[in-house]
Amino acid sequence: MATEDPMVAALLREREGYVGRGMDDRVAQVDEQLKLRGAEPPTDGKSGKPADRSTPPKGRRARSTETT
């Protein structure tokens, strides 16, 4: 989701961090702020639930878990 509004972009980055930490209450608060600014919170596309970040974003690969 590309955005022209820097505040929406900041909220999306903040939301991603909370999702990664499992802070569902903060994710819900950020989603509310996104809605107030006319942006739709990201969803997984199937159930309408917030996107699960265990899969990498489109166009990116997951980090390798191998150690050298």
mmCIF file of the C-alpha atoms, coordinates in Angstrom:
data_MODEL
# 
_entry.id   MODEL 
# 
loop_
_atom_site.group_PDB 
_atom_site.id 
_atom_site.type_symbol 
_atom_site.label_atom_id 
_atom_site.label_alt_id 
_atom_site.label_comp_id 
_atom_site.label_asym_id 
_atom_site.label_entity_id 
_atom_site.label_seq_id 
_atom_site.pdbx_PDB_ins_code 
_atom_site.Cartn_x 
_atom_site.Cartn_y 
_atom_site.Cartn_z 
_atom_site.occupancy 
_atom_site.B_iso_or_equiv 
_atom_site.pdbx_formal_charge 
_atom_site.auth_seq_id 
_atom_site.auth_comp_id 
_atom_site.auth_asym_id 
_atom_site.auth_atom_id 
_atom_site.pdbx_PDB_model_num 
ATOM 1  C CA . MET A 1 1  ? 0.000   0.000   0.000  1.00 0.00 ? 1  MET A CA 1 
ATOM 2  C CA . ALA A 1 2  ? 1.687   3.177   -1.150 1.00 0.00 ? 2  ALA A CA 1 
ATOM 3  C CA . THR A 1 3  ? 0.585   6.395   0.455  1.00 0.00 ? 3  THR A CA 1 
ATOM 4  C CA . GLU A 1 4  ? 1.172   10.064  -0.198 1.00 0.00 ? 4  GLU A CA 1 
ATOM 5  C CA . ASP A 1 5  ? 0.299   11.096  3.374  1.00 0.00 ? 5  ASP A CA 1 
ATOM 6  C CA . PRO A 1 6  ? 3.377   10.956  5.628  1.00 0.00 ? 6  PRO A CA 1 
ATOM 7  C CA . MET A 1 7  ? 1.209   10.531  8.756  1.00 0.00 ? 7  MET A CA 1 
ATOM 8  C CA . VAL A 1 8  ? -0.530  7.474   7.292  1.00 0.00 ? 8  VAL A CA 1 
ATOM 9  C CA . ALA A 1 9  ? 2.843   6.045   6.262  1.00 0.00 ? 9  ALA A CA 1 
ATOM 10 C CA . ALA A 1 10 ? 4.149   6.547   9.814  1.00 0.00 ? 10 ALA A CA 1 
ATOM 11 C CA . LEU A 1 11 ? 1.069   4.878   11.286 1.00 0.00 ? 11 LEU A CA 1 
ATOM 12 C CA . LEU A 1 12 ? 1.506   1.896   8.962  1.00 0.00 ? 12 LEU A CA 1 
ATOM 13 C CA . ARG A 1 13 ? 5.138   1.495   10.064 1.00 0.00 ? 13 ARG A CA 1 
ATOM 14 C CA . GLU A 1 14 ? 4.128   1.815   13.712 1.00 0.00 ? 14 GLU A CA 1 
ATOM 15 C CA . ARG A 1 15 ? 1.363   -0.755  13.195 1.00 0.00 ? 15 ARG A CA 1 
ATOM 16 C CA . GLU A 1 16 ? 3.780   -3.229  11.629 1.00 0.00 ? 16 GLU A CA 1 
ATOM 17 C CA . GLY A 1 17 ? 6.029   -2.992  14.679 1.00 0.00 ? 17 GLY A CA 1 
ATOM 18 C CA . TYR A 1 18 ? 3.137   -3.658  17.047 1.00 0.00 ? 18 TYR A CA 1 
ATOM 19 C CA . VAL A 1 19 ? 1.969   -6.620  14.958 1.00 0.00 ? 19 VAL A CA 1 
ATOM 20 C CA . GLY A 1 20 ? 5.473   -8.081  15.129 1.00 0.00 ? 20 GLY A CA 1 
ATOM 21 C CA . ARG A 1 21 ? 5.478   -7.769  18.911 1.00 0.00 ? 21 ARG A CA 1 
ATOM 22 C CA . GLY A 1 22 ? 1.966   -9.206  19.298 1.00 0.00 ? 22 GLY A CA 1 
ATOM 23 C CA . MET A 1 23 ? 0.562   -6.003  20.819 1.00 0.00 ? 23 MET A CA 1 
ATOM 24 C CA . ASP A 1 24 ? -3.003  -6.442  19.572 1.00 0.00 ? 24 ASP A CA 1 
ATOM 25 C CA . ASP A 1 25 ? -4.464  -3.616  21.668 1.00 0.00 ? 25 ASP A CA 1 
ATOM 26 C CA . ARG A 1 26 ? -2.031  -1.086  20.141 1.00 0.00 ? 26 ARG A CA 1 
ATOM 27 C CA . VAL A 1 27 ? -2.668  -2.476  16.649 1.00 0.00 ? 27 VAL A CA 1 
ATOM 28 C CA . ALA A 1 28 ? -6.388  -1.812  17.163 1.00 0.00 ? 28 ALA A CA 1 
ATOM 29 C CA . GLN A 1 29 ? -5.653  1.756   18.292 1.00 0.00 ? 29 GLN A CA 1 
ATOM 30 C CA . VAL A 1 30 ? -3.462  2.425   15.253 1.00 0.00 ? 30 VAL A CA 1 
ATOM 31 C CA . ASP A 1 31 ? -6.133  0.901   12.984 1.00 0.00 ? 31 ASP A CA 1 
ATOM 32 C CA . GLU A 1 32 ? -8.632  3.374   14.438 1.00 0.00 ? 32 GLU A CA 1 
ATOM 33 C CA . GLN A 1 33 ? -6.270  6.276   13.697 1.00 0.00 ? 33 GLN A CA 1 
ATOM 34 C CA . LEU A 1 34 ? -5.817  5.016   10.131 1.00 0.00 ? 34 LEU A CA 1 
ATOM 35 C CA . LYS A 1 35 ? -9.598  4.892   9.645  1.00 0.00 ? 35 LYS A CA 1 
ATOM 36 C CA . LEU A 1 36 ? -9.939  8.450   10.976 1.00 0.00 ? 36 LEU A CA 1 
ATOM 37 C CA . ARG A 1 37 ? -7.452  9.557   8.320  1.00 0.00 ? 37 ARG A CA 1 
ATOM 38 C CA . GLY A 1 38 ? -9.328  7.759   5.542  1.00 0.00 ? 38 GLY A CA 1 
ATOM 39 C CA . ALA A 1 39 ? -6.876  4.882   5.169  1.00 0.00 ? 39 ALA A CA 1 
ATOM 40 C CA . GLU A 1 40 ? -7.810  1.224   5.306  1.00 0.00 ? 40 GLU A CA 1 
ATOM 41 C CA . PRO A 1 41 ? -5.713  -0.909  7.678  1.00 0.00 ? 41 PRO A CA 1 
ATOM 42 C CA . PRO A 1 42 ? -3.905  -3.765  5.898  1.00 0.00 ? 42 PRO A CA 1 
ATOM 43 C CA . THR A 1 43 ? -5.708  -7.115  5.891  1.00 0.00 ? 43 THR A CA 1 
ATOM 44 C CA . ASP A 1 44 ? -4.744  -10.638 4.946  1.00 0.00 ? 44 ASP A CA 1 
ATOM 45 C CA . GLY A 1 45 ? -7.135  -10.439 1.964  1.00 0.00 ? 45 GLY A CA 1 
ATOM 46 C CA . LYS A 1 46 ? -9.129  -13.556 2.895  1.00 0.00 ? 46 LYS A CA 1 
ATOM 47 C CA . SER A 1 47 ? -10.902 -13.090 6.191  1.00 0.00 ? 47 SER A CA 1 
ATOM 48 C CA . GLY A 1 48 ? -10.555 -9.322  6.530  1.00 0.00 ? 48 GLY A CA 1 
ATOM 49 C CA . LYS A 1 49 ? -8.390  -9.753  9.602  1.00 0.00 ? 49 LYS A CA 1 
ATOM 50 C CA . PRO A 1 50 ? -5.197  -7.717  10.016 1.00 0.00 ? 50 PRO A CA 1 
ATOM 51 C CA . ALA A 1 51 ? -2.340  -9.003  7.901  1.00 0.00 ? 51 ALA A CA 1 
ATOM 52 C CA . ASP A 1 52 ? -0.027  -11.598 9.436  1.00 0.00 ? 52 ASP A CA 1 
ATOM 53 C CA . ARG A 1 53 ? 3.570   -10.454 9.010  1.00 0.00 ? 53 ARG A CA 1 
ATOM 54 C CA . SER A 1 54 ? 5.018   -13.962 9.266  1.00 0.00 ? 54 SER A CA 1 
ATOM 55 C CA . THR A 1 55 ? 5.177   -13.907 5.471  1.00 0.00 ? 55 THR A CA 1 
ATOM 56 C CA . PRO A 1 56 ? 7.362   -11.290 3.796  1.00 0.00 ? 56 PRO A CA 1 
ATOM 57 C CA . PRO A 1 57 ? 5.734   -8.386  1.922  1.00 0.00 ? 57 PRO A CA 1 
ATOM 58 C CA . LYS A 1 58 ? 5.314   -8.764  -1.817 1.00 0.00 ? 58 LYS A CA 1 
ATOM 59 C CA . GLY A 1 59 ? 8.564   -8.238  -3.677 1.00 0.00 ? 59 GLY A CA 1 
ATOM 60 C CA . ARG A 1 60 ? 10.695  -9.182  -0.678 1.00 0.00 ? 60 ARG A CA 1 
ATOM 61 C CA . ARG A 1 61 ? 12.245  -12.398 0.511  1.00 0.00 ? 61 ARG A CA 1 
ATOM 62 C CA . ALA A 1 62 ? 12.350  -13.655 4.070  1.00 0.00 ? 62 ALA A CA 1 
ATOM 63 C CA . ARG A 1 63 ? 15.676  -13.522 5.843  1.00 0.00 ? 63 ARG A CA 1 
ATOM 64 C CA . SER A 1 64 ? 17.671  -16.688 5.881  1.00 0.00 ? 64 SER A CA 1 
ATOM 65 C CA . THR A 1 65 ? 17.721  -18.378 9.288  1.00 0.00 ? 65 THR A CA 1 
ATOM 66 C CA . GLU A 1 66 ? 21.022  -20.079 8.531  1.00 0.00 ? 66 GLU A CA 1 
ATOM 67 C CA . THR A 1 67 ? 24.075  -19.016 10.468 1.00 0.00 ? 67 THR A CA 1 
ATOM 68 C CA . THR A 1 68 ? 27.570  -19.116 9.064  1.00 0.00 ? 68 THR A CA 1 
# 
